[in-house]
Amino acid sequence: MFDNTARRQEGCANRNFALTHFEAVRHDSEALAVNLTPEDQSVQSMADVSPTKWHLAHTTWFFEAFVLRRFDPDYRIFDPAFAYLFNSYYEAAGPRHPRPQRGLLSRPTVDVVCAYRDHVGAAMARFIEHSAEPMWREAASLVELGLHHEQQHQELILMDIKHVFSINPLLPAYQAPQPQIAAPAASLGWVEFAGGLVEIGHGGDGFAFDNETPRHRVWLESFRLAKRPVTCGEYLDFIEAGGYRRPEFWLSDGWTTVRTEGWEKPLYWYREDGVWSIFTLGGRRRLNPAEPVCHLSYFEADAYARWAGRRLPTEAEWEFAAEGLPVAGNFADRGCLHPSADPAPGAEPDGAARLRQMFGDVWEWTASPYIRYPRFHAAIGAVGEYNGKFMCNQMVLRGGCAVTPAGHIRPTYRNFFPPSARWAFAGLRLAEDL
């Protein structure tokens, strides 16, 4: 995995650094497919999931469409049809293949997609090294955006193949079984924050997506956060207390979804003969009550918090609490690819009164809708569709998870999903007013 520490200091403006960064990120994407057959890489298990080969092609199309076609007069398009097949949602970039039908694309084959990646990768390397300086200065920020975009798709590859494998009756494993921590979970505990007028949002050096900006002031009432995420054992108490049968804990749309979808437990949980198990990227195994609960929708996270007599934090509370903490945790580079009961090395702050596992393990749902920050303006053109067009009917998550690339996360990073989404590696941390 690529070490992004230096990137925060100089970004992609330095050509040598940009080339190293580009090659490393592209290699990381391809490494995720090594354990997959061509058949694995072609399956789409639901409309929200994309086949692995589509992710590999789409991230390649991004560089072809937004860098090479715009800035490199010598570039030759690999296949004109790919602009239609692998555009995701960029209306300004032209028409596109319907998202729910990506699994019907038996062609191009995986081999052709790999050749496409090689073609674009070689052209990008030449462009980074040899383009005229004025052109490079204009293109460098798009190259950096494309690399962070590809890292987002690295997480999606793992999220999506987990769902693909989960609907296969054989329950195939993506990787070898991973060791588990048998120790009980740490006590819940709380950390208090005085609140007041604070600043949130990205305002410093280094890369950030546009939706993290601009930095602005918000007022926070005094609050406290749980020291750690909610565990599987604690969520199991909610299930056994009839949480999925008691409408008083659920938002109206959430309760409708529970009844319509027949939800009785988190995604990937099983119960046979009174024994709970869970499906992971390392295969199916017994549920570990000490690890953070994962694959919850916003509706489930909110219902649990209400049942527990608490609430979800707002994204401003979460960011204010996370500021100054080490951005270290159980990320994809650790190889676990599943939430752990054991904080990753370097992720455990000094002192008993500090927050644990704020980064990595599970994305944490917040109570905040995904909307624009004050004075936010989306970029002009197709790349302006990257985040701004989705600021409706989504909720914000913070902190990254066990399949997020290391170095990809910041305290200001805003992820977002519809409130009913469950296939993301999402859990929760409790909050309450003081």
C-alpha positions as CSV (number, residue, x, y, z in Angstrom):
1,M,0.0,0.0,0.0
2,F,1.1,3.5,-0.8
3,D,2.4,5.7,2.1
4,N,0.6,9.1,1.7
5,T,2.5,11.0,4.4
6,A,4.7,12.9,2.0
7,R,1.7,13.5,-0.3
8,R,0.1,15.7,2.4
9,Q,3.2,17.9,2.3
10,E,3.8,18.3,-1.5
11,G,0.8,16.8,-3.3
12,C,1.0,15.7,-6.9
13,A,2.7,18.9,-8.2
14,N,6.1,17.2,-8.1
15,R,6.3,15.0,-11.1
16,N,8.5,12.3,-9.6
17,F,6.2,12.0,-6.6
18,A,3.1,12.0,-8.8
19,L,4.4,9.1,-10.9
20,T,5.3,7.1,-7.9
21,H,1.9,7.8,-6.4
22,F,0.1,6.9,-9.6
23,E,1.9,3.6,-10.1
24,A,1.5,2.6,-6.5
25,V,-2.3,3.3,-6.4
26,R,-2.8,1.5,-9.7
27,H,-0.9,-1.5,-8.5
28,D,-3.0,-1.6,-5.3
29,S,-6.2,-1.8,-7.3
30,E,-5.0,-4.6,-9.5
31,A,-3.7,-6.5,-6.4
32,L,-7.2,-6.6,-5.0
33,A,-8.3,-8.7,-8.0
34,V,-5.5,-11.3,-7.8
35,N,-7.6,-13.7,-5.7
36,L,-10.6,-13.4,-8.0
37,T,-11.4,-15.4,-11.1
38,P,-12.7,-13.8,-14.3
39,E,-16.2,-15.1,-13.3
40,D,-15.9,-13.5,-9.9
41,Q,-15.1,-10.2,-11.5
42,S,-18.2,-10.1,-13.7
43,V,-21.0,-10.6,-11.2
44,Q,-23.3,-7.8,-10.0
45,S,-25.3,-9.0,-7.0
46,M,-27.6,-5.9,-6.7
47,A,-28.0,-2.5,-8.4
48,D,-25.7,-0.8,-5.8
49,V,-22.9,-3.3,-6.4
50,S,-20.6,-3.1,-9.5
51,P,-18.5,-6.0,-10.9
52,T,-14.8,-5.8,-10.0
53,K,-13.8,-5.5,-13.7
54,W,-16.1,-2.5,-14.0
55,H,-14.3,-0.8,-11.1
56,L,-11.0,-1.4,-12.7
57,A,-12.2,-0.1,-16.0
58,H,-14.1,2.9,-14.7
59,T,-11.1,4.2,-12.7
60,T,-9.1,3.9,-15.9
61,W,-11.7,5.7,-17.9
62,F,-11.5,8.6,-15.4
63,F,-7.8,9.3,-16.3
64,E,-8.6,8.8,-20.0
65,A,-11.6,11.1,-20.0
66,F,-10.4,13.9,-17.7
67,V,-6.6,14.0,-18.2
68,L,-5.4,12.3,-21.4
69,R,-8.2,13.3,-23.7
70,R,-8.1,16.9,-22.5
71,F,-4.4,17.5,-22.1
72,D,-2.5,15.0,-24.3
73,P,-2.8,15.7,-28.1
74,D,-0.8,12.5,-28.8
75,Y,-3.1,10.2,-26.9
76,R,-5.0,7.5,-28.8
77,I,-8.2,6.3,-27.3
78,F,-8.1,2.5,-26.5
79,D,-11.8,1.9,-27.5
80,P,-14.4,4.6,-28.2
81,A,-17.2,2.4,-26.8
82,F,-15.6,2.4,-23.3
83,A,-16.7,6.0,-22.8
84,Y,-20.3,4.7,-22.8
85,L,-19.6,1.5,-20.8
86,F,-17.5,2.9,-18.0
87,N,-18.9,6.4,-17.3
88,S,-20.5,6.2,-13.9
89,Y,-22.7,9.2,-13.4
90,Y,-21.1,12.2,-15.2
91,E,-23.8,13.7,-17.3
92,A,-21.4,16.3,-18.8
93,A,-19.2,13.4,-20.0
94,G,-22.0,11.9,-22.2
95,P,-24.5,9.0,-22.1
96,R,-23.7,5.9,-20.1
97,H,-24.6,2.2,-19.7
98,P,-27.4,1.8,-17.0
99,R,-25.9,1.0,-13.6
100,P,-28.2,-1.9,-12.8
101,Q,-27.0,-3.7,-16.0
102,R,-23.3,-3.6,-15.4
103,G,-23.4,-7.3,-14.5
104,L,-24.6,-8.1,-18.1
105,L,-21.3,-7.0,-19.6
106,S,-19.7,-10.3,-20.4
107,R,-17.6,-8.3,-22.9
108,P,-15.1,-6.7,-22.6
109,T,-13.4,-9.5,-20.8
110,V,-11.1,-9.2,-17.8
111,D,-8.1,-9.6,-20.1
112,V,-9.3,-6.7,-22.3
113,V,-9.9,-4.5,-19.2
114,C,-6.3,-5.3,-18.0
115,A,-5.0,-4.3,-21.5
116,Y,-7.0,-1.1,-21.2
117,R,-5.4,-0.3,-17.8
118,D,-1.9,-1.0,-19.3
119,H,-2.6,1.3,-22.2
120,V,-3.9,4.2,-20.1
121,G,-1.2,3.6,-17.4
122,A,1.6,3.8,-20.0
123,A,0.1,7.0,-21.5
124,M,-0.3,8.6,-18.1
125,A,3.3,7.8,-17.1
126,R,4.5,9.5,-20.3
127,F,2.2,12.4,-19.7
128,I,3.4,12.9,-16.1
129,E,7.0,12.7,-17.1
130,H,7.1,14.7,-20.4
131,S,4.1,17.0,-20.7
132,A,4.8,20.8,-21.0
133,E,5.1,22.5,-17.7
134,P,2.0,24.8,-18.1
135,M,-0.1,21.8,-19.1
136,W,1.2,19.8,-16.2
137,R,0.4,22.5,-13.7
138,E,-3.2,22.5,-15.0
139,A,-3.5,18.8,-15.0
140,A,-1.8,17.9,-11.7
141,S,-4.8,18.5,-9.5
142,L,-7.0,16.3,-11.7
143,V,-4.4,13.5,-11.5
144,E,-4.5,13.7,-7.7
145,L,-8.3,13.7,-7.7
146,G,-8.2,10.6,-10.0
147,L,-5.9,8.8,-7.6
148,H,-8.1,9.5,-4.6
149,H,-11.1,8.5,-6.7
150,E,-9.4,5.2,-7.5
151,Q,-8.7,4.6,-3.8
152,Q,-12.4,5.1,-3.1
153,H,-13.1,2.4,-5.7
154,Q,-10.5,0.1,-4.0
155,E,-12.8,0.2,-1.0
156,L,-15.8,-0.4,-3.2
157,I,-14.2,-3.4,-4.8
158,L,-13.9,-5.1,-1.4
159,M,-17.4,-4.0,-0.3
160,D,-18.9,-5.3,-3.5
161,I,-17.1,-8.6,-3.8
162,K,-18.2,-9.4,-0.2
163,H,-21.8,-8.9,-1.2
164,V,-21.3,-10.9,-4.4
165,F,-19.8,-13.8,-2.4
166,S,-22.5,-13.6,0.3
167,I,-25.3,-14.5,-2.2
168,N,-23.4,-17.5,-3.4
169,P,-24.6,-20.6,-1.6
170,L,-21.0,-21.8,-1.3
171,L,-20.1,-18.6,0.7
172,P,-16.6,-18.4,-0.9
173,A,-13.8,-16.6,1.0
174,Y,-11.9,-13.7,-0.6
175,Q,-8.9,-14.4,1.7
176,A,-7.7,-16.8,4.3
177,P,-9.4,-16.8,7.7
178,Q,-8.1,-14.1,9.9
179,P,-7.2,-14.4,13.6
180,Q,-9.7,-13.1,16.1
181,I,-9.2,-11.3,19.5
182,A,-10.9,-13.5,22.2
183,A,-10.6,-10.8,24.9
184,P,-13.8,-9.1,26.1
185,A,-14.6,-5.6,24.8
186,A,-13.3,-2.6,26.6
187,S,-15.8,-0.9,28.9
188,L,-17.9,1.7,27.1
189,G,-16.8,4.8,28.9
190,W,-17.3,8.4,27.9
191,V,-15.3,11.5,26.9
192,E,-16.8,14.9,27.5
193,F,-16.5,18.0,25.3
194,A,-17.4,21.5,26.4
195,G,-18.6,22.6,23.0
196,G,-18.9,26.2,22.0
197,L,-18.1,28.0,18.8
198,V,-15.7,25.7,16.8
199,E,-14.4,25.4,13.3
200,I,-14.8,22.3,11.1
201,G,-14.0,21.5,7.5
202,H,-10.7,21.2,5.6
203,G,-8.7,24.4,5.5
204,G,-5.1,23.4,5.5
205,D,-2.5,21.9,3.2
206,G,-2.9,18.6,1.3
207,F,-5.6,17.1,-0.7
208,A,-9.3,17.2,0.3
209,F,-12.5,16.6,-1.7
210,D,-14.5,19.7,-2.4
211,N,-17.4,18.6,-0.1
212,E,-15.0,18.9,2.9
213,T,-14.7,22.6,2.3
214,P,-14.8,25.5,3.1
215,R,-13.7,25.6,6.7
216,H,-16.4,27.3,8.7
217,R,-17.8,27.9,12.2
218,V,-20.5,25.9,14.0
219,W,-21.9,26.1,17.5
220,L,-21.9,22.9,19.6
221,E,-23.7,22.4,22.8
222,S,-21.7,20.4,25.4
223,F,-21.8,16.7,24.7
224,R,-20.0,13.4,25.3
225,L,-19.0,10.6,23.0
226,A,-18.6,6.9,23.8
227,K,-14.9,5.9,23.9
228,R,-15.4,3.1,21.4
229,P,-17.9,1.9,18.8
230,V,-20.8,-0.2,19.7
231,T,-19.9,-3.9,19.7
232,C,-21.6,-7.0,18.2
233,G,-22.4,-8.2,21.7
234,E,-24.2,-4.9,22.6
235,Y,-26.1,-5.0,19.3
236,L,-27.1,-8.6,20.0
237,D,-28.7,-7.4,23.2
238,F,-30.8,-5.0,21.1
239,I,-31.9,-7.9,18.8
240,E,-32.8,-10.2,21.8
241,A,-34.7,-7.3,23.4
242,G,-37.0,-7.3,20.3
243,G,-35.5,-4.2,18.8
244,Y,-36.5,-5.2,15.2
245,R,-40.1,-5.8,16.4
246,R,-40.6,-2.5,18.4
247,P,-41.6,0.4,16.2
248,E,-41.1,3.0,18.9
249,F,-37.3,2.9,18.3
250,W,-37.5,3.4,14.5
251,L,-37.9,6.4,12.2
252,S,-40.9,6.1,10.1
253,D,-39.0,5.2,6.9
254,G,-36.8,2.9,8.8
255,W,-39.8,0.9,10.3
256,T,-41.3,0.7,6.8
257,T,-38.0,-0.7,5.5
258,V,-37.7,-3.2,8.3
259,R,-41.2,-4.6,7.5
260,T,-40.8,-4.4,3.7
261,E,-37.3,-6.1,3.7
262,G,-37.9,-8.4,6.6
263,W,-34.9,-7.2,8.6
264,E,-34.2,-9.1,11.8
265,K,-30.4,-8.7,12.2
266,P,-27.5,-6.9,10.5
267,L,-26.4,-7.8,7.0
268,Y,-24.2,-10.9,6.9
269,W,-25.4,-12.3,10.3
270,Y,-26.7,-15.8,10.6
271,R,-28.4,-17.7,13.4
272,E,-28.6,-21.5,13.4
273,D,-29.5,-23.6,16.4
274,G,-29.2,-20.6,18.6
275,V,-25.6,-19.9,17.5
276,W,-24.7,-16.6,15.8
277,S,-22.2,-16.5,13.0
278,I,-21.1,-13.8,10.5
279,F,-19.9,-13.8,6.9
280,T,-16.6,-12.0,6.4
281,L,-14.1,-11.6,3.5
282,G,-12.3,-14.5,5.2
283,G,-15.4,-16.7,5.1
284,R,-18.1,-17.5,7.6
285,R,-17.2,-17.7,11.3
286,R,-18.7,-17.5,14.8
287,L,-19.7,-14.0,15.8
288,N,-17.2,-12.2,18.0
289,P,-19.2,-10.1,20.6
290,A,-16.2,-7.9,21.3
291,E,-15.7,-6.5,17.8
292,P,-17.4,-3.4,16.5
293,V,-20.8,-4.2,14.9
294,C,-20.8,-3.6,11.2
295,H,-23.0,-3.5,8.1
296,L,-25.8,-1.5,9.7
297,S,-28.0,1.0,7.9
298,Y,-28.5,4.4,9.3
299,F,-32.0,3.3,10.3
300,E,-30.5,0.5,12.4
301,A,-27.8,2.6,13.9
302,D,-30.4,5.3,14.9
303,A,-32.8,2.7,16.3
304,Y,-30.1,1.1,18.4
305,A,-29.1,4.5,19.8
306,R,-32.7,5.3,20.7
307,W,-33.1,1.9,22.4
308,A,-29.9,2.6,24.4
309,G,-31.2,5.9,25.5
310,R,-28.6,7.8,23.6
311,R,-28.2,9.3,20.1
312,L,-25.9,9.4,17.2
313,P,-23.3,12.3,17.1
314,T,-23.6,15.0,14.5
315,E,-20.8,15.2,12.0
316,A,-19.6,18.5,13.6
317,E,-19.3,16.8,17.0
318,W,-17.5,13.8,15.5
319,E,-15.0,16.0,13.7
320,F,-14.4,18.3,16.6
321,A,-13.7,15.2,18.9
322,A,-11.4,13.6,16.3
323,E,-9.3,16.7,15.7
324,G,-5.7,16.1,16.9
325,L,-6.1,12.3,17.2
326,P,-3.7,10.1,15.2
327,V,-5.1,9.1,11.9
328,A,-4.2,5.5,12.4
329,G,-6.3,2.3,12.7
330,N,-7.4,-0.9,11.3
331,F,-7.3,0.0,7.6
332,A,-7.0,-2.2,4.5
333,D,-3.2,-2.3,4.7
334,R,-3.4,-4.2,7.9
335,G,-4.9,-7.1,5.9
336,C,-7.6,-8.0,8.4
337,L,-10.4,-6.6,6.1
338,H,-12.8,-6.8,9.0
339,P,-13.5,-4.8,12.2
340,S,-11.3,-5.8,15.1
341,A,-11.8,-5.9,18.8
342,D,-8.1,-4.8,19.1
343,P,-7.1,-1.3,18.2
344,A,-4.4,-1.2,15.5
345,P,-0.9,-0.2,16.5
346,G,-0.5,3.5,16.8
347,A,-4.3,4.0,17.0
348,E,-4.6,3.8,20.7
349,P,-4.3,7.4,22.2
350,D,-2.4,7.9,25.4
351,G,-4.5,8.2,28.5
352,A,-7.6,6.4,29.7
353,A,-9.9,9.3,28.9
354,R,-9.2,9.3,25.2
355,L,-11.4,8.0,22.3
356,R,-10.5,4.7,20.7
357,Q,-10.9,3.4,17.2
358,M,-12.1,6.7,15.7
359,F,-10.4,5.8,12.5
360,G,-10.6,2.5,10.7
361,D,-12.6,-0.6,11.7
362,V,-16.1,0.8,10.8
363,W,-17.5,3.9,9.2
364,E,-19.5,5.6,11.9
365,W,-23.0,6.9,11.0
366,T,-23.7,10.5,12.2
367,A,-27.0,12.2,12.7
368,S,-26.2,14.7,10.0
369,P,-27.7,14.8,6.5
370,Y,-25.2,15.2,3.7
371,I,-25.7,18.8,2.6
372,R,-23.4,21.6,1.4
373,Y,-21.3,23.5,3.9
374,P,-21.8,27.3,4.0
375,R,-20.1,29.0,1.0
376,F,-19.6,25.6,-0.8
377,H,-19.5,25.8,-4.6
378,A,-19.1,22.8,-6.8
379,A,-16.4,22.9,-9.5
380,I,-17.4,23.8,-13.1
381,G,-17.7,21.0,-15.5
382,A,-18.0,17.2,-15.2
383,V,-15.8,16.9,-12.1
384,G,-18.2,19.3,-10.3
385,E,-20.6,16.4,-10.3
386,Y,-18.3,14.3,-8.2
387,N,-19.9,15.2,-4.8
388,G,-22.3,18.1,-5.0
389,K,-25.0,16.4,-7.0
390,F,-25.6,13.8,-4.3
391,M,-26.4,16.3,-1.5
392,C,-30.0,15.0,-1.0
393,N,-31.4,12.0,0.8
394,Q,-28.0,10.8,2.2
395,M,-26.5,10.7,5.6
396,V,-22.9,11.4,6.6
397,L,-20.4,8.8,7.9
398,R,-17.0,9.5,9.3
399,G,-13.7,7.8,10.1
400,G,-13.0,5.1,7.5
401,C,-13.2,1.3,7.9
402,A,-11.2,-1.9,7.7
403,V,-11.3,-1.9,3.9
404,T,-10.4,1.8,3.5
405,P,-6.9,2.4,2.0
406,A,-4.4,3.6,4.6
407,G,-3.7,7.3,4.2
408,H,-6.9,8.0,2.4
409,I,-8.8,9.4,5.5
410,R,-8.7,12.7,7.3
411,P,-10.7,14.0,10.2
412,T,-12.6,16.2,7.7
413,Y,-13.4,13.3,5.3
414,R,-17.2,13.1,4.6
415,N,-18.6,9.8,3.4
416,F,-22.3,9.5,2.5
417,F,-24.8,6.8,1.8
418,P,-28.6,6.5,1.7
419,P,-30.1,5.7,5.1
420,S,-31.1,2.2,4.0
421,A,-27.7,1.1,2.7
422,R,-26.2,-1.9,4.6
423,W,-23.4,-3.3,2.4
424,A,-20.9,-0.6,3.5
425,F,-18.7,-1.3,6.5
426,A,-20.7,1.0,8.7
427,G,-21.3,0.9,12.5
428,L,-21.9,3.5,15.1
429,R,-20.6,5.3,18.2
430,L,-23.0,6.7,20.8
431,A,-23.3,10.3,21.9
432,E,-25.4,12.2,24.4
433,D,-26.0,15.7,25.6
434,L,-24.5,17.1,28.7
